[in-house]
């Protein structure tokens, strides 16, 4: 029996029309969705990077990199960068090719490690493979990772395991994990065109300081000095055949990150410095000093490297014995009993100028002093840290306490004249157990307002906060200083 033809009603026509529009709209939206930007690996070019290292755990890295965008939008992946890279300081400067606009960037420093793989797989299934030790046959079971805190927690066949009975095999690499730290830049630019660029960034994990080795001849009052630069790399990456520059000085980190500086604009100092090391040049750089290493240097990760900076021979130096009282409050109260005995500080002193056969800016670091004993064998005399020292400044290297020069301080009189005025008398005895006489600088602190009314030896110099006497102490003898001071607080 033939079915009668049924005409499509108006309501059905409208429903079909709406459905068609919805399908067309869905298709339009689908085709309008932007494609995921292709990732382009941008490795560093051969030949090494320009690495400028500062004193305070900071370095600027400048590399030449080349790339080609497969489309007008792409994601550039800068691999081989420092794990301590500061992404907000990254700067891409296209030197050849069409300009590239950076839309956004991110620093991916989640590295592939067993712990990271496990943590990223929580809630996912993995394979656990065990090996029969007798037959060598492998058995594979599926397991769900329940937790990775303090070790794996696995669900295997409904049983909870807190240790892995075999080895874990992951189905795929979890997103976000990479073999090396990578800076990702989403960019737009010309498609299928080659581009050369300079890629620069600041990073922690690189720092340097100076180490000075001094051979001191006390009898001749001369020393030989060798300066080394010690560079430490803890960035997680090796800088192979780097063009290295070292900046001595304190860089203000509160300012906005600097754009890559042009080193050729630095002003060269007068070439009157003694004996710079081969392949090393020194320049003034605004408020800092720049040392350029003229040969390629490889800075391996987790390594400290020493490079020779400069040296000087026959530099005038003298040894001083100094006693510094660092207790200015002793004038405000009565002291009962004898103040504990101390020893004079032995210091090596030299002037950083051309007259002393030096005259170079000395970067902050550690000075280690060696001398000769009576048998002519070298011995370590002491070490001391020095700050950045400009040409013309005096350098004092503390070697330690002199065993043979004890100092005894006594308060012989104390009178409180008023609530704010005291009068105290002091006796300072400096002994010398050596077989030759010594000179001792005695530096005593003073309160804000003071007046010496009596002294057995006139003081040599004074300022608002201290008074100094120079004592000649005979061999196997002693020297005594007594003075009375009126103090106002």
TAZI-V445646 format. One record per residue. N is the residue number from 0. OMEGA is omega in degrees with one decimal (none if undefined). NEAR is the number of other ideal C-beta (glycine too) atoms within 12 Angstrom. Layout:
# TAZI-V445646
N|OMEGA|NEAR / N|OMEGA|NEAR
This chain:
# TAZI-V445646
0|-177.8|3 / 1|178.2|4 / 2|178.4|5 / 3|177.6|6 / 4|179.6|6 / 5|179.6|7 / 6|178.7|8 / 7|-179.1|12 / 8|-178.4|10 / 9|-178.8|10 / 10|178.5|10 / 11|178.6|13 / 12|179.3|13 / 13|-179.9|13 / 14|179.7|14 / 15|179.4|15 / 16|178.5|15 / 17|-179.7|14 / 18|179.8|14 / 19|179.1|14 / 20|-179.4|14 / 21|178.9|14 / 22|178.3|14 / 23|179.7|14 / 24|179.0|14 / 25|179.5|14 / 26|-179.7|13 / 27|179.0|12 / 28|-178.9|12 / 29|-177.7|12 / 30|179.4|11 / 31|-179.6|10 / 32|-179.7|10 / 33|176.8|14 / 34|177.5|14 / 35|-175.8|11 / 36|178.4|24 / 37|178.5|21 / 38|-179.2|24 / 39|177.3|31 / 40|-177.7|24 / 41|-179.1|33 / 42|177.5|21 / 43|179.3|33 / 44|177.3|22 / 45|177.5|14 / 46|174.6|15 / 47|-178.1|25 / 48|168.0|42 / 49|-177.0|33 / 50|176.8|44 / 51|-173.4|40 / 52|178.1|45 / 53|-177.1|36 / 54|-166.3|31 / 55|175.0|22 / 56|-178.8|24 / 57|174.9|33 / 58|172.4|41 / 59|-179.5|41 / 60|178.7|44 / 61|-175.6|36 / 62|173.5|41 / 63|-178.5|27 / 64|-179.7|40 / 65|-179.2|26 / 66|175.1|37 / 67|178.7|25 / 68|178.1|33 / 69|178.2|21 / 70|-178.6|22 / 71|174.5|21 / 72|179.8|26 / 73|175.6|33 / 74|178.4|30 / 75|179.8|41 / 76|179.6|31 / 77|-179.5|42 / 78|178.5|29 / 79|-180.0|33 / 80|178.9|42 / 81|174.3|45 / 82|177.8|31 / 83|179.3|27 / 84|175.2|40 / 85|-169.5|31 / 86|-179.2|27 / 87|-179.5|15 / 88|-176.8|31 / 89|-175.1|36 / 90|179.6|29 / 91|-178.4|35 / 92|179.9|24 / 93|-178.6|28 / 94|179.2|21 / 95|-178.6|17 / 96|-179.0|22 / 97|177.0|22 / 98|178.1|18 / 99|179.4|34 / 100|179.1|20 / 101|-179.6|27 / 102|176.2|20 / 103|179.8|18 / 104|177.3|28 / 105|-179.1|24 / 106|-179.3|28 / 107|-179.4|28 / 108|172.7|29 / 109|-174.0|23 / 110|179.0|22 / 111|174.0|23 / 112|177.4|16 / 113|-179.8|18 / 114|-179.8|19 / 115|177.3|23 / 116|-179.3|28 / 117|-177.7|29 / 118|-179.1|25 / 119|-177.1|25 / 120|178.1|32 / 121|-177.2|22 / 122|-179.6|17 / 123|176.4|24 / 124|176.3|22 / 125|175.2|32 / 126|175.3|25 / 127|-176.4|29 / 128|176.8|20 / 129|-179.1|22 / 130|175.9|15 / 131|-176.2|11 / 132|-178.0|9 / 133|-175.2|6 / 134|-176.0|9 / 135|-178.7|9 / 136|179.8|11 / 137|177.1|16 / 138|-178.5|17 / 139|174.6|19 / 140|177.5|25 / 141|-179.8|20 / 142|176.1|34 / 143|179.7|25 / 144|-179.8|32 / 145|-178.1|23 / 146|175.8|19 / 147|-179.0|26 / 148|-179.2|13 / 149|178.6|11 / 150|-175.6|17 / 151|169.5|31 / 152|-173.0|24 / 153|171.1|33 / 154|179.9|23 / 155|179.3|28 / 156|179.3|13 / 157|176.7|11 / 158|-177.9|15 / 159|179.7|16 / 160|178.7|24 / 161|170.6|17 / 162|-175.6|15 / 163|-179.8|24 / 164|179.3|20 / 165|176.9|23 / 166|-177.7|20 / 167|174.8|31 / 168|-177.6|20 / 169|-178.8|24 / 170|-179.2|15 / 171|178.6|14 / 172|178.9|16 / 173|-179.7|23 / 174|176.4|14 / 175|179.0|19 / 176|-179.0|25 / 177|179.8|29 / 178|178.7|19 / 179|174.0|28 / 180|-174.8|32 / 181|172.5|35 / 182|-177.9|42 / 183|177.6|31 / 184|170.2|37 / 185|-172.2|28 / 186|170.5|37 / 187|-179.5|22 / 188|-178.7|31 / 189|-177.7|22 / 190|174.6|21 / 191|177.1|17 / 192|-179.5|21 / 193|178.6|20 / 194|171.0|30 / 195|-175.7|22 / 196|168.5|35 / 197|-178.2|27 / 198|-174.8|41 / 199|175.7|35 / 200|172.0|45 / 201|-178.5|37 / 202|166.5|41 / 203|177.6|26 / 204|174.4|34 / 205|179.6|46 / 206|177.4|33 / 207|172.6|40 / 208|-179.6|34 / 209|171.0|37 / 210|-177.3|30 / 211|175.0|43 / 212|-176.8|30 / 213|170.1|40 / 214|-169.0|29 / 215|174.6|37 / 216|-175.8|25 / 217|-178.7|26 / 218|-180.0|14 / 219|-177.1|18 / 220|179.6|18 / 221|177.0|25 / 222|169.4|38 / 223|-174.4|27 / 224|172.9|42 / 225|-179.3|29 / 226|177.1|44 / 227|170.5|30 / 228|177.2|38 / 229|-178.4|29 / 230|-179.0|39 / 231|-178.0|25 / 232|174.8|35 / 233|-175.8|23 / 234|-175.2|38 / 235|-178.7|26 / 236|176.9|38 / 237|173.4|28 / 238|-174.6|38 / 239|177.2|23 / 240|-178.7|22 / 241|170.3|36 / 242|-164.1|29 / 243|172.2|40 / 244|-179.6|38 / 245|180.0|47 / 246|176.3|41 / 247|-178.6|38 / 248|-178.3|27 / 249|-179.6|18 / 250|178.8|27 / 251|-176.7|15 / 252|-177.9|17 / 253|-178.5|7 / 254|176.5|10 / 255|-179.6|10 / 256|-177.3|23 / 257|169.8|22 / 258|179.8|18 / 259|-177.1|26 / 260|178.0|24 / 261|-172.4|16 / 262|-176.9|26 / 263|179.2|13 / 264|179.3|13 / 265|-179.7|23 / 266|-178.5|16 / 267|177.4|18 / 268|174.8|21 / 269|-173.9|13 / 270|178.7|12 / 271|-178.6|17 / 272|-177.8|31 / 273|161.7|27 / 274|167.7|24 / 275|-179.8|27 / 276|177.4|27 / 277|177.0|14 / 278|177.6|18 / 279|173.8|28 / 280|-178.2|27 / 281|179.8|38 / 282|169.2|27 / 283|-178.8|24 / 284|-177.7|29 / 285|-178.6|17 / 286|-175.0|17 / 287|174.6|30 / 288|-173.8|37 / 289|175.0|34 / 290|179.8|44 / 291|177.7|31 / 292|-170.4|35 / 293|178.3|18 / 294|-179.7|18 / 295|-178.4|20 / 296|175.0|34 / 297|179.4|23 / 298|-179.5|41 / 299|177.4|21 / 300|179.9|24 / 301|-178.4|15 / 302|169.2|21 / 303|-177.4|20 / 304|177.4|29 / 305|176.5|24 / 306|179.6|35 / 307|179.2|27 / 308|-179.1|42 / 309|179.0|34 / 310|177.3|27 / 311|-178.9|33 / 312|176.4|21 / 313|-178.1|21 / 314|-179.9|38 / 315|179.3|28 / 316|179.7|38 / 317|177.8|28 / 318|179.1|35 / 319|170.2|31 / 320|-173.3|39 / 321|174.2|38 / 322|179.5|40 / 323|173.0|28 / 324|-176.3|30 / 325|-178.5|16 / 326|-177.7|20 / 327|-177.2|23 / 328|-177.0|17 / 329|-178.5|26 / 330|-174.8|38 / 331|-176.1|26 / 332|174.5|18 / 333|179.1|17 / 334|-179.0|23 / 335|-179.1|10 / 336|-176.6|10 / 337|176.0|17 / 338|-176.8|20 / 339|-179.1|13 / 340|176.6|18 / 341|176.2|26 / 342|177.3|25 / 343|175.6|39 / 344|172.9|31 / 345|-177.8|33 / 346|171.1|33 / 347|-172.5|41 / 348|173.6|31 / 349|-179.6|37 / 350|179.9|25 / 351|178.0|36 / 352|-177.2|25 / 353|177.9|18 / 354|177.9|14 / 355|-179.4|28 / 356|174.3|25 / 357|175.8|38 / 358|175.2|30 / 359|171.2|41 / 360|-177.1|37 / 361|177.5|42 / 362|178.9|39 / 363|-179.9|33 / 364|-177.4|34 / 365|176.7|24 / 366|177.4|40 / 367|-172.1|31 / 368|177.0|37 / 369|176.6|27 / 370|179.0|28 / 371|174.9|18 / 372|-175.0|12 / 373|177.6|9 / 374|178.9|7 / 375|178.9|9 / 376|179.1|10 / 377|176.8|17 / 378|178.8|18 / 379|-175.9|18 / 380|-178.9|30 / 381|180.0|26 / 382|-179.6|21 / 383|176.0|25 / 384|174.6|22 / 385|175.7|35 / 386|173.5|23 / 387|-172.6|27 / 388|-178.9|31 / 389|175.6|26 / 390|-179.3|26 / 391|-179.1|17 / 392|176.5|21 / 393|-179.9|23 / 394|177.5|38 / 395|179.4|29 / 396|179.0|38 / 397|-178.2|28 / 398|-178.8|33 / 399|178.1|22 / 400|177.9|21 / 401|-176.4|30 / 402|-170.7|16 / 403|-176.8|25 / 404|176.0|38 / 405|-178.1|25 / 406|179.8|38 / 407|179.9|25 / 408|-179.7|32 / 409|171.5|25 / 410|-175.9|30 / 411|179.9|24 / 412|172.4|22 / 413|179.0|23 / 414|173.9|20 / 415|-176.9|19 / 416|177.6|14 / 417|179.7|12 / 418|-175.4|9 / 419|-176.1|15 / 420|174.3|20 / 421|173.9|30 / 422|-179.1|27 / 423|177.3|36 / 424|-173.2|28 / 425|175.3|37 / 426|-179.3|26 / 427|-179.1|38 / 428|177.8|29 / 429|-178.7|39 / 430|-179.5|30 / 431|179.3|29 / 432|-179.4|21 / 433|178.8|24 / 434|176.5|11 / 435|-178.2|17 / 436|178.0|21 / 437|172.8|32 / 438|-177.9|25 / 439|172.2|41 / 440|-179.7|35 / 441|-177.2|40 / 442|-178.3|32 / 443|177.9|38 / 444|177.7|27 / 445|176.9|32 / 446|-175.3|27 / 447|179.6|16 / 448|-175.8|16 / 449|176.8|30 / 450|177.0|22 / 451|-178.4|26 / 452|-179.7|16 / 453|175.1|21 / 454|-178.6|25 / 455|176.3|19 / 456|-177.4|23 / 457|178.8|16 / 458|-174.5|25 / 459|-178.8|19 / 460|179.1|14 / 461|170.6|21 / 462|-174.8|14 / 463|-172.5|12 / 464|-177.7|18 / 465|176.0|25 / 466|-176.8|34 / 467|171.8|27 / 468|173.5|33 / 469|-175.9|24 / 470|170.9|36 / 471|-175.9|22 / 472|-176.8|35 / 473|177.1|20 / 474|-179.8|17 / 475|-177.5|14 / 476|-178.8|21 / 477|173.6|26 / 478|-175.9|31 / 479|173.3|27 / 480|174.3|39 / 481|177.4|26 / 482|178.1|34 / 483|-175.2|25 / 484|173.5|36 / 485|-173.7|27 / 486|176.4|34 / 487|-176.7|20 / 488|none|20
